[in-house]
Amino acid sequence: MSAYDNVYNRSLTDPAGFWADAAQDVHWFKKWDKVLDDSRAPFYKWYAGAETNSCYNALDIHVAGGRAEQLALVYDSPVTGVVKKYTYAQLLDEVSRFAGALAGLGVEKGDRVIIYMPMVPEAAIAMLACARIGAIHSVVFGGFAAHELAIRIDDARPKAIISASCGIEVNRVIEYKPLLDHAIELAKEKPDSVVILQRPQAQASMVDGRDHDWGELMSAAKPVDCVPVAATDPLYILYTSGTTGMPKGVVRDNGGHLVALKWSMKNVYGVDAGDVYWAASDVGWVVGHSYIVYGPLFKGCTTILYEGKPVGTPDPGAFWRVISDHRVNVLFTAPTAFRAIKRDDPNGDYIRKYNLDSFRTLFLAGERCDPDTLHWAEDHLNVPVIDHWWQTETGWPIGANCMGLGMFPVKAGSCTKPVPGYDVRILDESGYEVEAGKIGSIVVKLPLPPGTLTTLWHNDDGFREAYLNHYPGYYLTADAGFKDEDGYLSIMSRTDDIINVAGHRLSTGAMEQVLAAHPDVAECAVIGVNDDLKGEVPLGTVVLQAGVERDHNEIVRELIQLVRDEIGPVASFKIAAVVKRLPKTRSGKILRGTMKKIADNTPYRMPATIDDPVILDEITEALAALGYPKEHVAA
């Protein structure tokens, strides 16, 4: 039996003992009364009765333990040309003083603080400062529309909001303060204080009596110590999109989050204290919370905070330059980033310009990695490429090739096996487990492990409805996939993306895998559109590799034949369009649901997280050229 099998089996047969052992690796002001409190199931609590502090475990413990002069955070901003480095001692000083500044504004334990910031060190400092004094932070992606920000303000009811004068994209400056002021004007709940980081690229106007300058506050602030909080107290609220269009406030606790993330750094990602870890994401997303700020610092790593893009800042070698400059050991990013790099540098010429001797492992997550992109990365980087799977709600991986527990052979298209702590099952609509290789709904048997969501903010009923009621006793991931005969897990699509073609349940993800294997295709998306004969039929949209000048109709014919050959005529894949780009969220997820609504002529709400709304006009034109929406109702 492998090391993974031993650890995984114990995590399921003795979860309390397993997670009690893992908890010995963190600092507690007070130990727990009970490891797993199931008295209010399905609202489980981990480490009930314990007291800790997430900031103490991220900073103070390392300074006291001999890592004061080790780099804790490296800020690398190709859009401003700035690189700034903080040792653990320096970061602790900044955080403890900003925590003092917040306390001076009246922010106390249990108060909420919204952080609406670009990718700058002050964003991480603000998060850790909130944790230090027991305030609950809610990070909202910088540049979110005012209406969406107002919804979050009304739900969280923050005592203070922390923001910056602007964010910086590749070719433009986005002023945040007008958006923030309008959001506060729209919101029913008003913050007492607003703190603004003035950046050189834009100067924000200030509201007398409400707004405070970050620099001025810091110059007068006195450092404060950590406030012990209950392990079960919320550390943060992170809003994720709901099916109704209204955001859901995922609640993360302090104790379980701390234990799970620190455990994952070694066991999932294979990193130790002193290693350099880079999650190329944004602090506004769960990846930024878990693996830019908290996880690496809990473990004593050096974390990279990058204000740039995979291409265009300035070229497809941007990631390799960062890895080379800062001696990165492990990179975690989204498959869409690699598809962009592959599109602009198909032969990997930029990779060979840099010294990547320090680089050990590439992790991909955010959406399923197509085998072609995975193999491209393997061939050009010569390191393990690990596709793994998790969600905003879980906060850390559900399925992965756990590098600290002995790597399994990679199977392209699979995230390998469930991570210890997660009892993953594949169920049919009746709640029965399906046979190996058959697609079903992916669920996790309760209780969920530490670090996962405990509820939705002030919405226990919504928590039950969204995640627990469909399959009693299980957490509904809303993802569809299968386990093969070796126990490998493949995530094929959201359950919404399983389409019913003349009674056959088919995965759009499987079709995308076929399309992505075509040498001319850089990225693609398949959606199910209404059809009055078959109920639904698949429609493909593809973006071509840079430099491809072949006839588009010929490429489409080849793609249709590929799907017919690989999946069969049952797929009824007969419609595809070549487009310039695909609509995505800022984290890189393709907005398939929005595309489907456009094709079916059903109302949709402009996604708050969309990267560029103009793309939807382009997609609408491309779908119209194919005859969508059609003037009929599906049978």
MOTA-V246845 format. One record per residue. N is the residue number from 1. RES is the residue in one small letter. PHI is phi in whole degrees, -180 to 180 (999 if undefined). PSI is psi in radians with two decimals (999 if undefined). NEAR is the number of other ideal C-beta (glycine too) atoms within 8 Angstrom. Layout:
BEGIN
N,RES,PHI,PSI,NEAR ; N,RES,PHI,PSI,NEAR
END
This chain:
BEGIN
1,m,999,2.39,3 ; 2,s,-76,2.90,7 ; 3,a,-60,-0.71,7 ; 4,y,-59,-0.84,12 ; 5,d,-59,-0.77,8 ; 6,n,-61,-0.81,9 ; 7,v,-68,-0.78,11 ; 8,y,-63,-0.82,11 ; 9,n,-61,-0.74,8 ; 10,r,-66,-0.64,11 ; 11,s,-63,-0.45,13 ; 12,l,-93,-0.62,8 ; 13,t,-82,-0.48,6 ; 14,d,-139,1.13,7 ; 15,p,-61,-0.66,12 ; 16,a,-66,-0.77,8 ; 17,g,-67,-0.71,9 ; 18,f,-61,-0.86,12 ; 19,w,-80,-0.33,16 ; 20,a,-68,-0.72,9 ; 21,d,-64,-0.77,7 ; 22,a,-62,-0.58,12 ; 23,a,-72,-0.20,13 ; 24,q,-68,-0.27,6 ; 25,d,-88,0.03,7 ; 26,v,-123,2.93,11 ; 27,h,-92,2.29,8 ; 28,w,-122,2.36,11 ; 29,f,-74,-0.53,7 ; 30,k,-147,2.32,7 ; 31,k,-74,2.85,5 ; 32,w,-75,2.71,12 ; 33,d,-85,-0.58,5 ; 34,k,-149,2.30,7 ; 35,v,-65,-0.89,10 ; 36,l,-123,1.98,12 ; 37,d,-98,1.90,9 ; 38,d,-107,0.37,7 ; 39,s,-68,-0.38,4 ; 40,r,-120,0.59,7 ; 41,a,-52,2.43,8 ; 42,p,-88,0.28,7 ; 43,f,-93,1.44,8 ; 44,y,-80,2.64,13 ; 45,k,-127,2.32,11 ; 46,w,-101,2.39,15 ; 47,y,63,0.77,15 ; 48,a,-61,2.32,12 ; 49,g,92,-0.21,10 ; 50,a,-82,2.76,13 ; 51,e,-130,2.42,9 ; 52,t,-153,-2.99,17 ; 53,n,-153,2.19,15 ; 54,s,-68,-0.65,14 ; 55,c,-66,-0.71,14 ; 56,y,-58,-0.74,12 ; 57,n,-74,-0.34,13 ; 58,a,-88,-0.54,13 ; 59,l,-128,-1.09,14 ; 60,d,-55,-0.74,10 ; 61,i,-63,-0.58,10 ; 62,h,-79,-0.64,16 ; 63,v,-64,-0.77,11 ; 64,a,-68,-0.45,6 ; 65,g,-95,0.15,7 ; 66,g,106,0.12,5 ; 67,r,-107,0.35,12 ; 68,a,-56,-0.67,9 ; 69,e,-95,-0.02,6 ; 70,q,-74,2.55,11 ; 71,l,-65,2.28,9 ; 72,a,-99,-0.76,14 ; 73,l,-140,2.32,14 ; 74,v,-118,2.09,14 ; 75,y,-97,2.10,13 ; 76,d,-125,2.02,13 ; 77,s,-126,1.60,14 ; 78,p,-66,-0.36,10 ; 79,v,-76,-0.35,10 ; 80,t,-116,-0.15,8 ; 81,g,74,0.41,5 ; 82,v,-111,2.34,6 ; 83,v,-124,2.23,8 ; 84,k,-135,2.39,7 ; 85,k,-122,2.45,8 ; 86,y,-125,2.21,13 ; 87,t,-75,2.98,11 ; 88,y,-61,-0.68,15 ; 89,a,-65,-0.73,9 ; 90,q,-68,-0.71,9 ; 91,l,-67,-0.69,14 ; 92,l,-60,-0.72,11 ; 93,d,-62,-0.80,9 ; 94,e,-62,-0.79,12 ; 95,v,-67,-0.78,14 ; 96,s,-68,-0.56,13 ; 97,r,-74,-0.69,12 ; 98,f,-69,-0.57,15 ; 99,a,-61,-0.69,16 ; 100,g,-64,-0.66,12 ; 101,a,-64,-0.74,14 ; 102,l,-63,-0.77,14 ; 103,a,-60,-0.64,11 ; 104,g,-66,-0.40,8 ; 105,l,-88,0.06,13 ; 106,g,93,0.15,8 ; 107,v,-78,2.23,13 ; 108,e,-127,3.01,10 ; 109,k,-52,2.26,8 ; 110,g,91,-0.30,7 ; 111,d,-69,2.66,11 ; 112,r,-99,2.54,12 ; 113,v,-133,2.12,17 ; 114,i,-88,2.34,17 ; 115,i,-116,2.01,16 ; 116,y,-122,1.43,14 ; 117,m,-133,2.69,15 ; 118,p,-78,-3.07,13 ; 119,m,-82,1.37,12 ; 120,v,-129,2.76,13 ; 121,p,-57,-0.57,11 ; 122,e,-62,-0.42,12 ; 123,a,-66,-0.82,14 ; 124,a,-67,-0.68,12 ; 125,i,-61,-0.74,12 ; 126,a,-64,-0.74,14 ; 127,m,-60,-0.86,15 ; 128,l,-67,-0.59,17 ; 129,a,-66,-0.70,15 ; 130,c,-61,-0.83,16 ; 131,a,-60,-0.61,15 ; 132,r,-63,-0.67,15 ; 133,i,-102,0.14,15 ; 134,g,81,0.18,11 ; 135,a,-77,2.68,15 ; 136,i,-100,2.00,12 ; 137,h,-91,2.64,15 ; 138,s,-135,1.82,16 ; 139,v,-85,2.22,16 ; 140,v,-113,2.29,13 ; 141,f,-52,2.21,10 ; 142,g,-58,2.31,15 ; 143,g,93,0.00,8 ; 144,f,-54,2.57,12 ; 145,a,-60,2.62,7 ; 146,a,-59,-0.73,11 ; 147,h,-61,-0.77,8 ; 148,e,-67,-0.69,11 ; 149,l,-65,-0.68,15 ; 150,a,-62,-0.68,13 ; 151,i,-60,-0.73,10 ; 152,r,-71,-0.60,14 ; 153,i,-64,-0.77,16 ; 154,d,-67,-0.57,10 ; 155,d,-78,-0.76,11 ; 156,a,-83,-0.47,12 ; 157,r,52,1.12,7 ; 158,p,-74,2.50,13 ; 159,k,-72,-0.60,13 ; 160,a,-144,2.73,15 ; 161,i,-125,2.34,15 ; 162,i,-113,2.23,14 ; 163,s,-146,-3.02,14 ; 164,a,-135,2.87,16 ; 165,s,-67,-0.52,13 ; 166,c,-164,2.84,14 ; 167,g,-114,2.84,11 ; 168,i,-128,2.08,13 ; 169,e,-95,-3.08,8 ; 170,v,-58,-0.81,7 ; 171,n,-123,0.29,3 ; 172,r,-156,2.76,6 ; 173,v,-106,2.28,9 ; 174,i,-108,1.97,10 ; 175,e,-77,2.15,10 ; 176,y,-86,-0.58,16 ; 177,k,-62,-0.74,13 ; 178,p,-61,-0.65,7 ; 179,l,-65,-0.77,13 ; 180,l,-66,-0.79,14 ; 181,d,-61,-0.72,9 ; 182,h,-67,-0.68,10 ; 183,a,-62,-0.77,13 ; 184,i,-65,-0.64,13 ; 185,e,-64,-0.68,6 ; 186,l,-74,-0.55,8 ; 187,a,-73,2.53,10 ; 188,k,-76,-0.64,4 ; 189,e,-90,2.23,8 ; 190,k,-111,2.34,6 ; 191,p,-72,2.65,13 ; 192,d,-72,-0.64,8 ; 193,s,-139,2.62,13 ; 194,v,-129,2.28,14 ; 195,v,-111,2.24,15 ; 196,i,-119,2.19,14 ; 197,l,-87,1.96,13 ; 198,q,-81,2.08,10 ; 199,r,-99,2.67,11 ; 200,p,-61,-0.44,2 ; 201,q,-78,-0.27,8 ; 202,a,-160,2.47,9 ; 203,q,-108,2.13,5 ; 204,a,-88,2.46,12 ; 205,s,-77,2.57,5 ; 206,m,-114,2.57,7 ; 207,v,-96,2.09,8 ; 208,d,-59,2.36,5 ; 209,g,86,-0.37,4 ; 210,r,-112,-0.71,8 ; 211,d,-95,2.51,11 ; 212,h,-132,2.48,10 ; 213,d,-83,2.24,10 ; 214,w,-53,-0.87,12 ; 215,g,-61,-0.73,8 ; 216,e,-67,-0.70,8 ; 217,l,-62,-0.76,14 ; 218,m,-67,-0.60,11 ; 219,s,-67,-0.43,6 ; 220,a,-106,-0.07,6 ; 221,a,-78,2.56,11 ; 222,k,-106,2.40,5 ; 223,p,-65,2.60,9 ; 224,v,-127,2.71,9 ; 225,d,-81,2.96,5 ; 226,c,-71,2.53,9 ; 227,v,-100,2.11,9 ; 228,p,-62,2.36,8 ; 229,v,-127,2.75,11 ; 230,a,-66,2.49,9 ; 231,a,-56,-0.53,17 ; 232,t,-89,-0.05,11 ; 233,d,-70,2.58,10 ; 234,p,-67,2.40,11 ; 235,l,-90,-0.77,11 ; 236,y,-154,2.84,13 ; 237,i,-115,2.31,14 ; 238,l,-129,2.12,12 ; 239,y,-85,2.33,11 ; 240,t,-128,2.68,10 ; 241,s,-65,2.46,8 ; 242,g,-105,2.83,10 ; 243,t,-67,-0.39,4 ; 244,t,-84,-0.08,4 ; 245,g,92,-0.24,6 ; 246,m,-92,2.40,6 ; 247,p,-71,2.65,12 ; 248,k,-110,2.27,12 ; 249,g,-91,1.66,15 ; 250,v,-69,2.24,13 ; 251,v,-103,2.22,12 ; 252,r,-114,2.31,14 ; 253,d,-86,3.03,14 ; 254,n,-82,-0.91,16 ; 255,g,-70,-0.92,16 ; 256,g,-62,-0.71,15 ; 257,h,-60,-0.80,15 ; 258,l,-61,-0.86,14 ; 259,v,-65,-0.84,17 ; 260,a,-65,-0.77,16 ; 261,l,-67,-0.75,16 ; 262,k,-64,-0.71,14 ; 263,w,-62,-0.68,10 ; 264,s,-68,-0.51,13 ; 265,m,-60,-0.78,16 ; 266,k,-82,-0.83,11 ; 267,n,-79,-0.62,11 ; 268,v,-92,-0.87,14 ; 269,y,-94,-0.20,14 ; 270,g,71,0.54,9 ; 271,v,-115,2.64,12 ; 272,d,-120,2.98,9 ; 273,a,-54,2.39,8 ; 274,g,95,-0.32,8 ; 275,d,-73,2.77,10 ; 276,v,-104,2.09,13 ; 277,y,-121,2.31,19 ; 278,w,-128,1.99,14 ; 279,a,-100,1.89,15 ; 280,a,-84,1.35,12 ; 281,s,-139,-2.69,13 ; 282,d,-132,2.55,11 ; 283,v,-64,-0.28,16 ; 284,g,-74,-0.27,9 ; 285,w,-104,2.92,11 ; 286,v,-63,-0.59,10 ; 287,v,-60,-0.70,14 ; 288,g,-66,-0.69,14 ; 289,h,-63,-0.95,16 ; 290,s,-74,-0.71,13 ; 291,y,-128,0.14,13 ; 292,i,-100,-0.81,14 ; 293,v,-96,-1.16,14 ; 294,y,-79,-0.97,13 ; 295,g,-55,-0.95,14 ; 296,p,-61,-0.66,15 ; 297,l,-73,-0.63,15 ; 298,f,-56,-0.67,14 ; 299,k,-84,-0.23,13 ; 300,g,86,0.43,11 ; 301,c,-87,3.03,14 ; 302,t,-97,2.20,14 ; 303,t,-109,2.55,14 ; 304,i,-104,2.27,16 ; 305,l,-114,1.94,15 ; 306,y,-112,2.13,10 ; 307,e,-105,1.45,13 ; 308,g,-173,-2.95,9 ; 309,k,-125,2.87,7 ; 310,p,-71,-0.47,11 ; 311,v,-134,2.68,11 ; 312,g,90,-0.10,7 ; 313,t,-128,1.13,9 ; 314,p,-102,-0.13,5 ; 315,d,-155,-3.12,8 ; 316,p,-69,0.02,10 ; 317,g,-95,0.14,11 ; 318,a,-57,-0.82,15 ; 319,f,-65,-0.69,12 ; 320,w,-70,-0.57,12 ; 321,r,-64,-0.77,9 ; 322,v,-64,-0.78,13 ; 323,i,-60,-0.76,15 ; 324,s,-68,-0.80,10 ; 325,d,-64,-0.66,8 ; 326,h,-112,0.19,12 ; 327,r,55,0.88,8 ; 328,v,-69,2.36,13 ; 329,n,-94,-0.71,11 ; 330,v,-134,2.30,16 ; 331,l,-115,2.37,13 ; 332,f,-124,2.12,15 ; 333,t,-150,-3.04,14 ; 334,a,-97,2.59,14 ; 335,p,-56,-0.57,15 ; 336,t,-63,-0.54,13 ; 337,a,-64,-0.74,12 ; 338,f,-72,-0.55,15 ; 339,r,-65,-0.64,11 ; 340,a,-66,-0.75,12 ; 341,i,-64,-0.80,13 ; 342,k,-63,-0.66,12 ; 343,r,-63,-0.74,13 ; 344,d,-88,-0.31,10 ; 345,d,-140,1.10,12 ; 346,p,-59,-0.47,9 ; 347,n,-94,0.01,4 ; 348,g,70,0.49,10 ; 349,d,-64,-0.65,7 ; 350,y,-69,-0.49,12 ; 351,i,-61,-0.69,12 ; 352,r,-75,-0.09,6 ; 353,k,-83,-0.18,7 ; 354,y,-124,2.69,11 ; 355,n,-86,1.93,4 ; 356,l,-111,0.51,10 ; 357,d,-60,-0.52,4 ; 358,s,-76,-0.32,9 ; 359,f,-78,2.20,13 ; 360,r,-111,-0.72,8 ; 361,t,-148,2.48,13 ; 362,l,-113,2.21,14 ; 363,f,-112,2.38,12 ; 364,l,-123,2.42,16 ; 365,a,-164,2.96,12 ; 366,g,124,-0.78,11 ; 367,e,-156,2.95,9 ; 368,r,-60,2.37,12 ; 369,c,-89,2.12,11 ; 370,d,-69,2.53,12 ; 371,p,-55,-0.61,11 ; 372,d,-63,-0.75,8 ; 373,t,-67,-0.72,13 ; 374,l,-60,-0.81,15 ; 375,h,-67,-0.63,9 ; 376,w,-60,-0.79,11 ; 377,a,-65,-0.76,12 ; 378,e,-59,-0.81,12 ; 379,d,-66,-0.65,8 ; 380,h,-92,-0.42,8 ; 381,l,-101,-0.43,11 ; 382,n,57,0.67,5 ; 383,v,-134,2.81,9 ; 384,p,-60,2.35,11 ; 385,v,-114,2.01,11 ; 386,i,-113,1.94,13 ; 387,d,-85,2.09,14 ; 388,h,-130,2.93,14 ; 389,w,-137,2.28,14 ; 390,w,-162,-3.07,10 ; 391,q,-140,2.82,9 ; 392,t,-51,-0.73,9 ; 393,e,-66,-0.64,9 ; 394,t,-84,-0.52,12 ; 395,g,80,-0.25,15 ; 396,w,-159,2.93,13 ; 397,p,-62,2.46,12 ; 398,i,-94,-0.72,13 ; 399,g,-131,2.32,15 ; 400,a,-166,2.83,14 ; 401,n,-90,1.71,12 ; 402,c,-73,1.84,14 ; 403,m,-67,-0.45,11 ; 404,g,-85,-0.08,8 ; 405,l,-118,0.28,10 ; 406,g,95,1.91,7 ; 407,m,-69,2.37,6 ; 408,f,-89,2.79,9 ; 409,p,-58,2.44,3 ; 410,v,-78,2.37,12 ; 411,k,-116,2.00,8 ; 412,a,-58,2.32,7 ; 413,g,95,-0.13,11 ; 414,s,-116,2.53,11 ; 415,c,-88,0.26,11 ; 416,t,76,-1.99,15 ; 417,k,-125,2.84,13 ; 418,p,-59,2.48,10 ; 419,v,-76,2.49,13 ; 420,p,-48,2.39,14 ; 421,g,104,-0.40,11 ; 422,y,-109,1.99,11 ; 423,d,-92,1.55,7 ; 424,v,-89,2.27,13 ; 425,r,-127,2.74,10 ; 426,i,-116,2.03,14 ; 427,l,-117,2.64,13 ; 428,d,-87,-3.10,9 ; 429,e,-64,-0.39,5 ; 430,s,-88,-0.06,4 ; 431,g,92,0.21,6 ; 432,y,-97,2.53,6 ; 433,e,-68,2.44,7 ; 434,v,-94,2.88,10 ; 435,e,-76,2.84,4 ; 436,a,-56,2.36,7 ; 437,g,89,-0.13,7 ; 438,k,-98,2.38,8 ; 439,i,-75,2.40,11 ; 440,g,-153,-3.00,12 ; 441,s,-80,2.30,15 ; 442,i,-89,2.19,13 ; 443,v,-131,2.88,13 ; 444,v,-124,2.21,13 ; 445,k,-67,2.36,9 ; 446,l,-75,2.65,11 ; 447,p,-80,2.61,9 ; 448,l,-67,2.69,10 ; 449,p,-71,2.98,13 ; 450,p,-56,2.71,13 ; 451,g,91,-0.25,12 ; 452,t,-85,3.01,13 ; 453,l,-62,2.50,13 ; 454,t,-97,-0.47,12 ; 455,t,-176,-3.00,9 ; 456,l,-103,2.58,13 ; 457,w,-59,2.04,11 ; 458,h,52,0.63,5 ; 459,n,-154,1.10,10 ; 460,d,-61,-0.65,8 ; 461,d,-65,-0.70,6 ; 462,g,-65,-0.61,10 ; 463,f,-61,-0.84,12 ; 464,r,-61,-0.82,10 ; 465,e,-64,-0.75,8 ; 466,a,-75,-0.58,11 ; 467,y,-125,-0.36,10 ; 468,l,-119,-0.48,13 ; 469,n,-76,-0.50,6 ; 470,h,-63,-0.79,5 ; 471,y,-126,1.60,9 ; 472,p,-53,2.33,5 ; 473,g,91,-0.03,5 ; 474,y,-133,2.66,12 ; 475,y,-91,2.20,11 ; 476,l,-86,2.03,11 ; 477,t,-78,-0.37,10 ; 478,a,67,0.27,7 ; 479,d,-106,2.64,12 ; 480,a,-116,2.55,14 ; 481,g,179,-2.79,13 ; 482,f,-153,2.84,13 ; 483,k,-108,2.41,11 ; 484,d,-89,-3.04,11 ; 485,e,-67,-0.31,5 ; 486,d,-95,0.05,4 ; 487,g,84,0.11,7 ; 488,y,-73,2.44,11 ; 489,l,-104,2.27,16 ; 490,s,-121,2.19,11 ; 491,i,-98,1.99,13 ; 492,m,-95,-0.60,14 ; 493,s,-177,3.01,14 ; 494,r,-68,2.66,9 ; 495,t,-59,-0.47,9 ; 496,d,-66,-0.34,7 ; 497,d,-98,0.11,14 ; 498,i,-82,2.08,13 ; 499,i,-107,2.66,11 ; 500,n,-109,1.81,11 ; 501,v,-105,1.84,15 ; 502,a,51,0.74,9 ; 503,g,89,-0.10,5 ; 504,h,-98,2.17,7 ; 505,r,-83,2.02,7 ; 506,l,-125,2.57,14 ; 507,s,-95,2.19,12 ; 508,t,-66,-0.51,17 ; 509,g,-62,-0.65,12 ; 510,a,-65,-0.67,10 ; 511,m,-69,-0.69,16 ; 512,e,-61,-0.64,14 ; 513,q,-61,-0.69,11 ; 514,v,-68,-0.81,11 ; 515,l,-62,-0.72,16 ; 516,a,-65,-0.35,13 ; 517,a,-78,-0.23,10 ; 518,h,-67,2.31,11 ; 519,p,-63,-0.36,4 ; 520,d,-90,-0.14,8 ; 521,v,-95,2.20,14 ; 522,a,-88,-0.79,11 ; 523,e,-157,2.88,12 ; 524,c,-156,2.91,12 ; 525,a,-148,2.47,12 ; 526,v,-122,2.29,15 ; 527,i,-124,2.75,13 ; 528,g,-96,2.22,13 ; 529,v,-116,2.65,13 ; 530,n,-62,2.44,11 ; 531,d,-142,2.25,10 ; 532,d,-75,-0.22,7 ; 533,l,-96,-0.85,6 ; 534,k,-105,0.05,9 ; 535,g,87,-1.09,11 ; 536,e,-142,2.62,12 ; 537,v,-135,2.67,13 ; 538,p,-80,2.53,18 ; 539,l,-129,2.24,15 ; 540,g,-105,2.51,16 ; 541,t,-127,2.31,16 ; 542,v,-131,2.51,16 ; 543,v,-107,2.30,13 ; 544,l,-88,2.75,10 ; 545,q,-62,2.64,11 ; 546,a,-59,2.34,8 ; 547,g,92,-0.11,5 ; 548,v,-76,2.14,8 ; 549,e,-123,0.23,3 ; 550,r,-68,2.82,7 ; 551,d,-62,2.22,5 ; 552,h,-64,-0.64,7 ; 553,n,-64,-0.65,6 ; 554,e,-66,-0.72,8 ; 555,i,-64,-0.75,15 ; 556,v,-61,-0.74,11 ; 557,r,-60,-0.71,8 ; 558,e,-65,-0.68,9 ; 559,l,-66,-0.74,14 ; 560,i,-61,-0.73,11 ; 561,q,-67,-0.65,8 ; 562,l,-59,-0.82,12 ; 563,v,-65,-0.68,15 ; 564,r,-61,-0.70,11 ; 565,d,-72,-0.70,5 ; 566,e,-87,-0.63,7 ; 567,i,-110,-0.58,11 ; 568,g,113,2.87,6 ; 569,p,-60,-0.41,5 ; 570,v,-59,-0.44,9 ; 571,a,-67,-0.41,12 ; 572,s,52,0.70,10 ; 573,f,-87,1.81,14 ; 574,k,-134,-0.01,5 ; 575,i,-128,2.21,10 ; 576,a,-154,2.69,12 ; 577,a,-137,2.50,13 ; 578,v,-89,2.21,10 ; 579,v,-125,2.81,11 ; 580,k,-72,-0.63,4 ; 581,r,-161,2.87,7 ; 582,l,-110,2.52,13 ; 583,p,-71,2.31,13 ; 584,k,-138,2.77,12 ; 585,t,-76,2.95,10 ; 586,r,-69,-0.27,10 ; 587,s,-89,-0.05,11 ; 588,g,102,0.03,11 ; 589,k,-80,2.34,10 ; 590,i,-76,2.36,11 ; 591,l,-85,1.20,12 ; 592,r,-65,-0.68,12 ; 593,g,-62,-0.70,9 ; 594,t,-67,-0.71,12 ; 595,m,-61,-0.70,15 ; 596,k,-64,-0.72,11 ; 597,k,-65,-0.64,10 ; 598,i,-63,-0.80,14 ; 599,a,-65,-0.62,13 ; 600,d,-91,0.00,11 ; 601,n,59,0.75,6 ; 602,t,-109,2.60,5 ; 603,p,-62,2.51,4 ; 604,y,-142,2.69,8 ; 605,r,-96,2.34,5 ; 606,m,-57,2.07,7 ; 607,p,-60,2.30,9 ; 608,a,-65,-0.46,9 ; 609,t,-98,0.17,10 ; 610,i,-65,2.45,15 ; 611,d,-71,-0.74,8 ; 612,d,-153,1.87,6 ; 613,p,-59,-0.42,7 ; 614,v,-61,-0.50,6 ; 615,i,-60,-0.58,13 ; 616,l,-64,-0.59,12 ; 617,d,-65,-0.71,8 ; 618,e,-64,-0.74,11 ; 619,i,-66,-0.70,14 ; 620,t,-59,-0.74,9 ; 621,e,-64,-0.75,8 ; 622,a,-65,-0.71,11 ; 623,l,-69,-0.65,14 ; 624,a,-62,-0.63,8 ; 625,a,-65,-0.42,7 ; 626,l,-90,-0.03,9 ; 627,g,95,0.33,5 ; 628,y,-116,2.46,12 ; 629,p,-76,2.59,8 ; 630,k,-86,2.70,6 ; 631,e,-90,1.14,3 ; 632,h,-157,2.96,6 ; 633,v,-111,2.39,5 ; 634,a,-62,2.54,9 ; 635,a,-72,999,7
END
